[in-house]
C-alpha cells in the first residue's frame, strides 16, 4: 500500500523571502548564468541535525520538517523558478546514492535507507531501518506523482538505473541477499531477483554503493569494510532472471571507500576513500583528509589474458569527501568535502567551513592533477553535480551554522577553465528543506 504524500509548490524571487511553513526562509540574489539541463532534483532528510552523527541527538524539529524530493526547473531564469516539493521518505544515513532517474528523466527512484523518525523520538538510534523503494513520475516536474512502491526488506541503500532504463539495481542491508535486480516497464516495478555477492563467502559484507557501467554490462561496487572495489557482469540472457558474476580482480582502493563513479567513456572507475573506521576518533572525525583513486577498468576479455583492473592514479582531497562530480567531458573532477562541519557547535574540532577540491583528469591515462581546495560555509554537504555544459556546479548543503539561513540550500559554482582552472562561488542560492543531501541533474 502506498503512503500519503504531500505536494507543495514554492515560488522564488530575488526580492522576497521564501517560506515553506516556518522551515524554509532565505533571500536569493539575482546573478545571471546559464545552468543547463531540464531540472535539478534534491533529496532532504529533515529528521535530524547533522551533529546527530556525533552526539546521537536528533535536535529541534517541527511538524513542517518532512522528508522531501524538491524539483527545480531549469527551463527559465533560476530567479523566477517555482521549486516543487513532494513528501518522500529518505535518509542521509548512507552514501549520497539513494536517488536515481531513468535516462529519459521521466521517472525517479528513491531508496528509503531509514524511515522517518517516530513521533517523540529524540535520538538517532530510535530511527528504524527503511524498507521501501518509491517510484515518482516526474515527466511533468511541476506535478510529480508517487506512482509505485515496493517493500524490499531491510535497509535498501544505493539505487542505480540501467542505461536502457528497464532494470534497477538496488543494494540491501541484508545478510545473504545484498542485491535486488528489478525490472521496470511502463512506470511499473516488476518482481525483484535477490542475490548475494558472487565469490564472497561472508554473508555480512554489504554494498553501500553500486553503479552501472555506461555499456550496461557491468556494475561497479564498493566494499568499505574490505577496502575494495569489485566489478560484476550482469547476465541478462535469461528473461526475468538477471544474474551477477565476478568480472576480473577486486581492487584494494584505500581505507573505507565510499562512492565510485565511472567516467563518461567507461574507461575508469573513480572511488573516494574516507579513511574512517573504528580506529579513528568518533569513527569519522579523526580522519583529516580523503583521497580519490582512479581504477583503469578492463571491459574486454580474451582466452589467454585474464581480465585485470588496476589503479593508475591517486590524489588527496579534503576531509570526509563523501561525493564528487565528474564533468560531462570527463576532464574535470570536483570533490565535495564535509570536513568537520557536522560536529556540535561546542566541539572544538568543529569547522564552520566545508570545501571543494578541483582536479583535472587525463582521459587517456587516468592521471589526476589537483588544482587546490576552496572552503565555503555550510554543514554536511554531500550532493554535487555539474550542469550539462560542464561550466557550472550545484551543491546541496544540509544546513548552516549562520542563523541568517534557515534550512538547507542548493548553491551554485562556476568552473573557470583557465590556466590553472579555478572554482568561483556564485552569489546565488535556492533554499530547500533542511537536510539536503543529494542533488541530481536531469538533462
FISENU-435706 format. One line per field, with one value per residue (C-alpha): chain; x, y, z. Coordinates in Angstrom, 1 decimal, padded with zeros to 4 digits. Layout:
BEGIN
unit A / ...
X X / ...
Y Y / ...
Z Z / ...
***
This chain:
BEGIN
unit A / A / A / A / A / A / A / A / A / A / A / A / A / A / A / A / A / A / A / A / A / A / A / A / A / A / A / A / A / A / A / A / A / A / A / A / A / A / A / A / A / A / A / A / A / A / A / A / A / A / A / A / A / A / A / A / A / A / A / A / A / A / A / A / A / A / A / A / A / A / A / A / A / A / A / A / A / A / A / A / A / A / A / A / A / A / A / A / A / A / A / A / A / A / A / A / A / A / A / A / A / A / A / A / A / A / A / A / A / A / A / A / A / A / A / A / A / A / A / A / A / A / A / A / A / A / A / A / A / A / A / A / A / A / A / A / A / A / A / A / A / A / A / A / A / A / A / A / A / A / A / A / A / A / A / A / A / A / A / A / A / A / A / A / A / A / A / A / A / A / A / A / A / A / A / A / A / A / A / A / A / A / A / A / A / A / A / A / A / A / A / A / A / A / A / A / A / A / A / A / A / A / A / A / A / A / A / A / A / A / A / A / A / A / A / A / A / A / A / A / A / A / A / A / A / A / A / A / A / A / A / A / A / A / A / A / A / A / A / A / A / A / A / A / A / A / A / A / A / A / A / A / A / A / A / A / A / A / A / A / A / A / A / A / A / A / A / A / A / A / A / A / A / A / A / A / A / A / A / A / A / A / A / A / A / A / A / A / A / A / A / A / A / A / A / A / A / A / A / A / A / A / A / A / A / A / A / A / A / A / A / A / A / A / A / A / A / A / A / A / A / A / A / A / A / A / A / A / A / A / A / A / A / A / A / A / A / A / A / A / A / A / A / A / A / A / A / A / A / A / A / A / A / A / A / A / A / A / A / A / A / A / A / A / A / A / A / A / A / A / A / A / A / A / A / A / A / A / A / A / A / A / A / A / A / A / A / A / A / A / A / A / A / A / A / A / A / A / A / A / A / A / A / A / A / A / A / A / A / A / A / A / A / A / A / A / A / A / A / A / A / A / A / A / A / A / A / A / A / A / A / A / A / A / A / A / A / A / A / A / A / A / A
X 000.0 / 001.3 / 001.5 / 000.1 / 002.5 / 002.1 / 002.9 / 003.9 / 004.7 / 007.0 / 007.6 / 011.1 / 012.1 / 015.1 / 013.4 / 011.2 / 011.7 / 010.7 / 008.8 / 007.6 / 005.8 / 008.4 / 011.1 / 012.5 / 013.4 / 016.1 / 016.7 / 018.1 / 020.1 / 020.0 / 023.1 / 022.5 / 024.2 / 023.2 / 023.0 / 021.9 / 019.6 / 015.9 / 015.7 / 017.6 / 016.3 / 017.2 / 016.6 / 016.2 / 016.2 / 014.6 / 014.6 / 017.9 / 020.5 / 023.9 / 025.5 / 023.4 / 026.2 / 028.4 / 026.2 / 023.2 / 020.7 / 018.1 / 017.8 / 015.0 / 012.2 / 008.8 / 005.8 / 006.7 / 010.1 / 009.3 / 011.5 / 011.1 / 012.1 / 012.4 / 012.4 / 013.9 / 013.1 / 015.9 / 013.8 / 013.7 / 015.8 / 016.6 / 015.5 / 011.9 / 011.6 / 009.0 / 010.5 / 008.0 / 008.3 / 006.9 / 007.0 / 009.2 / 010.8 / 014.6 / 017.6 / 021.0 / 022.4 / 024.1 / 026.1 / 024.6 / 023.3 / 019.7 / 018.2 / 018.3 / 016.5 / 015.6 / 017.7 / 014.7 / 014.2 / 010.6 / 010.9 / 012.7 / 013.6 / 014.2 / 015.5 / 014.4 / 017.5 / 016.0 / 012.4 / 011.2 / 011.9 / 008.9 / 006.8 / 008.6 / 012.0 / 015.0 / 017.9 / 019.3 / 019.3 / 015.5 / 015.1 / 014.2 / 015.7 / 013.9 / 012.1 / 010.7 / 011.7 / 009.5 / 008.8 / 007.9 / 006.6 / 008.5 / 007.6 / 005.9 / 008.3 / 005.6 / 003.4 / 005.5 / 003.4 / 004.2 / 003.1 / 004.5 / 006.3 / 007.8 / 008.9 / 012.5 / 013.1 / 015.9 / 017.6 / 017.7 / 020.7 / 022.1 / 019.8 / 021.1 / 019.2 / 020.5 / 021.4 / 018.4 / 016.1 / 014.5 / 016.3 / 017.2 / 020.0 / 019.4 / 021.8 / 020.3 / 021.5 / 020.5 / 022.8 / 023.0 / 020.9 / 022.8 / 021.3 / 017.9 / 017.6 / 014.2 / 012.6 / 010.9 / 008.5 / 005.8 / 006.2 / 005.8 / 008.3 / 008.5 / 009.3 / 012.8 / 015.5 / 017.6 / 021.2 / 024.3 / 027.8 / 029.4 / 032.5 / 032.4 / 031.6 / 030.9 / 027.1 / 027.7 / 029.6 / 027.2 / 027.3 / 026.5 / 027.3 / 026.9 / 026.8 / 026.2 / 028.9 / 027.9 / 027.7 / 025.1 / 027.1 / 028.7 / 028.2 / 031.0 / 030.6 / 032.5 / 033.0 / 034.1 / 034.7 / 037.0 / 038.6 / 037.9 / 036.1 / 034.8 / 033.1 / 030.2 / 029.0 / 025.2 / 023.9 / 020.6 / 020.3 / 017.6 / 014.5 / 013.3 / 016.3 / 019.3 / 022.4 / 025.7 / 029.1 / 032.5 / 034.4 / 038.1 / 040.0 / 039.0 / 041.0 / 042.3 / 041.4 / 042.3 / 040.8 / 037.0 / 035.9 / 032.6 / 031.0 / 032.5 / 031.7 / 032.6 / 033.9 / 031.6 / 033.7 / 033.7 / 037.4 / 037.9 / 036.1 / 036.9 / 036.5 / 036.6 / 038.4 / 037.3 / 039.8 / 037.0 / 036.9 / 036.9 / 040.5 / 039.5 / 038.2 / 034.4 / 034.8 / 034.8 / 036.4 / 039.9 / 040.2 / 041.6 / 041.7 / 040.3 / 041.6 / 040.4 / 041.6 / 041.3 / 040.9 / 041.5 / 038.6 / 039.0 / 035.9 / 037.0 / 038.3 / 040.3 / 041.0 / 044.7 / 044.6 / 042.6 / 040.5 / 042.6 / 041.7 / 044.4 / 045.0 / 046.5 / 046.3 / 045.5 / 045.1 / 044.5 / 041.3 / 039.7 / 038.3 / 035.2 / 034.8 / 031.6 / 030.8 / 032.4 / 031.3 / 032.8 / 032.3 / 030.4 / 033.6 / 035.4 / 038.2 / 037.4 / 036.5 / 035.3 / 035.4 / 032.8 / 034.4 / 032.3 / 035.4 / 034.3 / 031.3 / 028.8 / 030.2 / 028.2 / 028.8 / 030.5 / 033.0 / 036.4 / 037.1 / 034.1 / 034.9 / 032.4 / 033.6 / 033.3 / 035.3 / 035.6 / 038.7 / 039.2 / 041.1 / 041.7 / 041.7 / 043.7 / 041.1 / 043.8 / 046.0 / 043.6 / 046.2 / 044.8 / 046.2 / 045.0 / 044.2 / 043.6 / 040.8 / 038.3 / 036.5 / 032.9 / 030.4 / 027.9 / 027.2 / 027.4 / 027.3 / 027.0 / 025.4 / 027.1 / 026.5 / 027.8 / 025.3 / 025.0 / 027.6 / 030.2 / 030.7 / 028.7 / 028.1 / 025.2 / 026.0 / 023.4 / 024.0 / 022.4 / 022.2 / 024.1 / 025.8 / 024.8 / 021.4 / 020.6 / 020.0 / 017.0 / 017.3 / 019.2 / 020.1 / 021.4 / 024.4 / 026.0 / 029.6 / 031.3 / 034.3 / 036.7 / 038.7 / 041.8 / 045.4 / 045.2 / 041.4 / 039.6 / 036.2 / 034.2 / 031.2 / 028.3 / 026.2 / 023.0 / 021.3 / 018.0 / 016.5 / 015.2 / 014.1 / 016.7 / 018.7 / 019.5 / 022.0 / 021.6 / 021.3 / 021.0 / 020.7 / 018.2 / 019.3
Y 000.0 / 003.4 / 006.0 / 009.5 / 012.1 / 015.9 / 018.1 / 021.7 / 024.3 / 027.2 / 030.5 / 032.1 / 035.6 / 037.8 / 040.2 / 038.2 / 035.7 / 032.2 / 030.3 / 026.7 / 027.0 / 028.3 / 026.0 / 027.5 / 031.1 / 032.6 / 035.6 / 035.0 / 037.4 / 037.5 / 036.5 / 035.5 / 032.3 / 029.6 / 026.4 / 023.9 / 020.9 / 020.2 / 020.3 / 019.7 / 017.2 / 017.4 / 015.0 / 016.3 / 014.2 / 016.5 / 014.1 / 015.2 / 017.8 / 016.9 / 016.8 / 013.7 / 011.7 / 012.6 / 013.2 / 011.0 / 013.8 / 014.5 / 018.1 / 020.5 / 019.6 / 020.9 / 019.2 / 021.1 / 019.4 / 016.5 / 014.3 / 015.8 / 015.5 / 019.0 / 019.6 / 022.9 / 023.7 / 024.9 / 025.9 / 029.6 / 032.0 / 030.5 / 033.7 / 033.0 / 029.3 / 027.7 / 024.7 / 021.9 / 019.6 / 016.1 / 014.2 / 011.1 / 009.2 / 009.2 / 009.2 / 011.0 / 008.0 / 006.4 / 007.3 / 010.0 / 007.5 / 006.6 / 008.8 / 007.8 / 008.6 / 006.8 / 008.0 / 009.9 / 011.8 / 010.7 / 008.6 / 009.0 / 006.2 / 006.8 / 004.1 / 004.5 / 003.6 / 004.6 / 005.5 / 008.9 / 009.4 / 008.2 / 010.7 / 011.6 / 010.2 / 012.2 / 010.0 / 008.8 / 005.2 / 005.4 / 005.7 / 002.3 / 000.8 / 001.5 / -000.9 / 000.9 / 001.8 / 004.6 / 005.4 / 009.0 / 010.2 / 013.4 / 013.7 / 016.9 / 018.4 / 020.8 / 017.9 / 015.0 / 012.0 / 008.9 / 006.0 / 002.8 / 001.4 / -001.9 / -003.4 / -004.7 / -005.8 / -004.4 / -001.1 / -000.5 / 001.7 / 002.5 / 002.5 / 002.6 / 002.5 / 000.5 / 002.8 / 001.3 / 002.4 / -001.0 / -002.6 / -001.3 / -002.5 / -001.8 / -002.8 / -004.0 / -004.3 / -008.0 / -011.0 / -013.3 / -011.1 / -007.9 / -007.1 / -006.7 / -006.6 / -005.2 / -004.9 / -001.6 / -001.2 / 001.5 / 003.1 / -000.2 / -002.2 / -006.0 / -008.9 / -008.5 / -011.0 / -011.2 / -012.2 / -012.4 / -011.3 / -013.7 / -015.3 / -013.6 / -016.2 / -013.7 / -013.0 / -009.9 / -008.0 / -005.3 / -003.0 / 000.6 / 001.8 / 000.4 / 002.0 / 000.8 / 000.9 / 003.1 / -000.1 / -001.6 / -004.9 / -004.3 / -002.9 / -001.2 / -001.9 / -000.5 / -002.5 / -000.1 / -002.8 / -004.7 / -001.5 / -002.8 / -002.1 / -005.1 / -005.4 / -007.7 / -008.6 / -008.7 / -011.6 / -010.7 / -013.7 / -015.4 / -013.2 / -012.4 / -013.9 / -011.5 / -012.9 / -011.5 / -012.9 / -011.5 / -009.6 / -009.5 / -008.9 / -007.0 / -003.8 / -002.6 / 001.1 / 002.8 / 002.8 / 002.8 / 003.6 / 005.3 / 006.1 / 005.3 / 006.7 / 005.6 / 008.2 / 009.1 / 006.9 / 004.0 / 003.6 / 004.4 / 003.9 / 006.6 / 005.9 / 008.3 / 006.9 / 008.3 / 006.7 / 006.3 / 003.3 / 002.0 / 003.1 / 006.8 / 009.3 / 009.1 / 006.9 / 010.0 / 013.0 / 011.8 / 011.4 / 014.8 / 014.0 / 011.8 / 010.6 / 009.7 / 006.5 / 006.0 / 002.4 / 001.5 / -000.7 / -003.6 / -004.2 / -006.9 / -010.4 / -012.9 / -016.6 / -016.1 / -012.9 / -012.6 / -009.5 / -007.3 / -003.8 / -001.7 / 001.6 / 004.3 / 007.4 / 008.7 / 012.2 / 013.7 / 015.8 / 017.5 / 015.7 / 013.4 / 013.6 / 011.5 / 012.6 / 014.1 / 015.1 / 014.3 / 016.9 / 015.7 / 015.7 / 013.7 / 016.2 / 017.7 / 016.3 / 018.3 / 016.6 / 017.7 / 017.7 / 017.8 / 018.5 / 018.6 / 020.9 / 018.4 / 018.4 / 020.0 / 023.7 / 023.3 / 020.8 / 022.5 / 020.3 / 021.7 / 023.6 / 026.2 / 025.6 / 022.6 / 022.6 / 021.7 / 020.2 / 020.8 / 018.2 / 017.6 / 014.1 / 012.9 / 010.8 / 008.7 / 007.8 / 008.4 / 010.7 / 013.2 / 016.7 / 018.8 / 022.5 / 023.3 / 023.3 / 026.1 / 026.5 / 027.6 / 027.9 / 025.0 / 021.9 / 018.3 / 018.9 / 015.6 / 016.3 / 017.8 / 017.8 / 019.5 / 021.1 / 019.8 / 022.3 / 021.4 / 025.1 / 025.2 / 023.1 / 022.8 / 021.8 / 020.6 / 022.0 / 020.2 / 023.2 / 026.3 / 027.5 / 031.0 / 031.9 / 034.0 / 030.8 / 028.6 / 025.2 / 023.7 / 025.1 / 024.5 / 026.7 / 027.3 / 027.5 / 028.3 / 026.4 / 028.8 / 026.8 / 029.0 / 028.1 / 027.0 / 026.2 / 027.6 / 027.4 / 030.5 / 030.5 / 032.4 / 034.8 / 032.8 / 030.2 / 028.3 / 027.4 / 023.9 / 021.8 / 021.2 / 018.1 / 018.4 / 015.6 / 014.7 / 016.9 / 015.3 / 016.9 / 015.6 / 016.7
Z 000.0 / -000.9 / 001.8 / 001.6 / 000.2 / 000.2 / -002.7 / -002.1 / -004.7 / -003.7 / -005.6 / -005.5 / -006.4 / -006.0 / -003.6 / -001.3 / 001.5 / 000.5 / 003.2 / 003.5 / 006.8 / 009.1 / 007.8 / 004.6 / 004.7 / 002.6 / 000.3 / -003.2 / -005.2 / -008.9 / -010.8 / -014.4 / -015.6 / -018.0 / -015.8 / -018.4 / -018.0 / -017.6 / -013.8 / -010.6 / -008.0 / -004.3 / -001.5 / 002.0 / 005.2 / 007.8 / 010.7 / 012.4 / 012.8 / 011.2 / 014.7 / 015.4 / 013.8 / 016.7 / 019.8 / 018.7 / 019.4 / 016.7 / 017.8 / 017.2 / 014.7 / 013.9 / 012.2 / 009.0 / 008.7 / 006.4 / 004.1 / 000.6 / -003.0 / -004.4 / -008.2 / -009.5 / -013.1 / -015.3 / -018.3 / -017.3 / -015.3 / -011.9 / -010.3 / -011.4 / -010.8 / -008.5 / -006.8 / -006.2 / -003.2 / -002.7 / 000.6 / 000.1 / 002.9 / 002.6 / 004.8 / 004.9 / 006.9 / 003.9 / 000.9 / -001.4 / -003.9 / -003.0 / -005.7 / -009.4 / -012.7 / -015.9 / -018.8 / -020.3 / -017.0 / -016.7 / -013.5 / -010.2 / -007.7 / -004.0 / -001.7 / 001.9 / 003.8 / 007.1 / 007.9 / 009.3 / 013.0 / 015.0 / 017.0 / 020.2 / 019.0 / 020.3 / 019.4 / 016.1 / 017.4 / 017.5 / 013.8 / 012.3 / 009.2 / 005.9 / 003.6 / 000.6 / -002.9 / -004.3 / -007.9 / -008.8 / -012.1 / -012.9 / -016.5 / -015.5 / -013.0 / -011.8 / -010.8 / -009.6 / -008.5 / -006.5 / -008.7 / -007.2 / -004.2 / -003.3 / 000.0 / -000.5 / 003.1 / 005.3 / 004.5 / 000.7 / 000.1 / -003.3 / -006.4 / -009.9 / -013.3 / -016.3 / -019.2 / -021.1 / -018.3 / -017.9 / -015.0 / -011.5 / -009.2 / -005.5 / -002.7 / 000.6 / 004.2 / 004.5 / 005.1 / 002.1 / -000.3 / -000.8 / -004.3 / -005.8 / -009.6 / -010.5 / -014.0 / -014.8 / -017.6 / -018.3 / -014.9 / -013.0 / -011.0 / -011.7 / -009.5 / -007.8 / -008.2 / -005.0 / -005.0 / -002.8 / -003.7 / -006.2 / -004.8 / -001.4 / 001.3 / 004.1 / 004.1 / 006.3 / 003.5 / 002.4 / -000.6 / 000.3 / -003.3 / -006.8 / -010.3 / -013.8 / -016.4 / -019.4 / -021.5 / -019.2 / -018.9 / -015.6 / -012.1 / -010.1 / -006.4 / -003.3 / -000.1 / 002.6 / 005.3 / 003.0 / 001.5 / -002.0 / -005.3 / -007.2 / -010.6 / -011.6 / -015.0 / -015.2 / -017.3 / -018.9 / -021.3 / -019.4 / -019.3 / -015.8 / -014.2 / -014.3 / -012.5 / -011.3 / -011.8 / -010.9 / -013.6 / -013.1 / -009.9 / -006.9 / -006.3 / -002.9 / -003.2 / 000.1 / 003.5 / 003.6 / 000.0 / -000.4 / -003.7 / -007.1 / -010.5 / -014.0 / -016.3 / -019.2 / -021.6 / -019.1 / -019.1 / -015.5 / -012.2 / -009.6 / -005.9 / -002.9 / 000.2 / 003.5 / 005.9 / 008.5 / 010.9 / 014.5 / 014.9 / 014.2 / 016.7 / 016.6 / 013.6 / 011.3 / 013.0 / 013.3 / 009.6 / 008.4 / 004.7 / 001.9 / -001.4 / -004.9 / -006.5 / -010.3 / -011.4 / -015.1 / -015.9 / -018.4 / -020.4 / -022.7 / -022.1 / -024.1 / -023.7 / -023.0 / -020.9 / -017.7 / -017.0 / -014.8 / -013.4 / -011.9 / -010.1 / -012.3 / -010.1 / -006.6 / -005.3 / -001.8 / -001.3 / 001.7 / 004.8 / 004.7 / 000.9 / 000.5 / -003.0 / -006.2 / -009.6 / -013.0 / -015.8 / -018.9 / -021.0 / -018.3 / -018.0 / -014.5 / -011.1 / -008.1 / -004.7 / -002.1 / 001.3 / 004.5 / 006.7 / 010.3 / 009.7 / 011.1 / 014.7 / 017.6 / 018.0 / 021.3 / 019.9 / 019.5 / 016.4 / 014.5 / 011.3 / 010.0 / 006.5 / 004.2 / 000.9 / -002.7 / -004.3 / -008.0 / -010.1 / -013.7 / -015.2 / -018.2 / -020.1 / -021.7 / -018.7 / -015.8 / -014.1 / -011.6 / -011.1 / -008.2 / -008.6 / -004.9 / -002.3 / -001.8 / 001.6 / 001.9 / 004.7 / 005.0 / 007.1 / 005.9 / 002.1 / 000.3 / -003.0 / -006.1 / -009.8 / -012.9 / -015.3 / -018.9 / -020.2 / -017.6 / -016.8 / -013.5 / -010.5 / -008.0 / -004.4 / -001.8 / 001.7 / 004.6 / 006.9 / 008.1 / 011.3 / 010.3 / 011.8 / 008.8 / 006.9 / 007.9 / 006.4 / 003.5 / 000.1 / -003.3 / -004.0 / -007.4 / -008.5 / -011.8 / -013.2 / -014.7 / -017.3 / -017.3 / -016.6 / -013.9 / -013.7 / -010.6 / -008.9 / -008.2 / -005.8 / -007.3 / -005.3 / -005.7 / -003.6 / -003.7 / -000.3 / 000.2 / 003.2 / 006.0 / 005.4 / 001.7 / 001.0 / -002.7 / -005.8 / -009.3 / -012.7 / -015.2 / -018.7
***
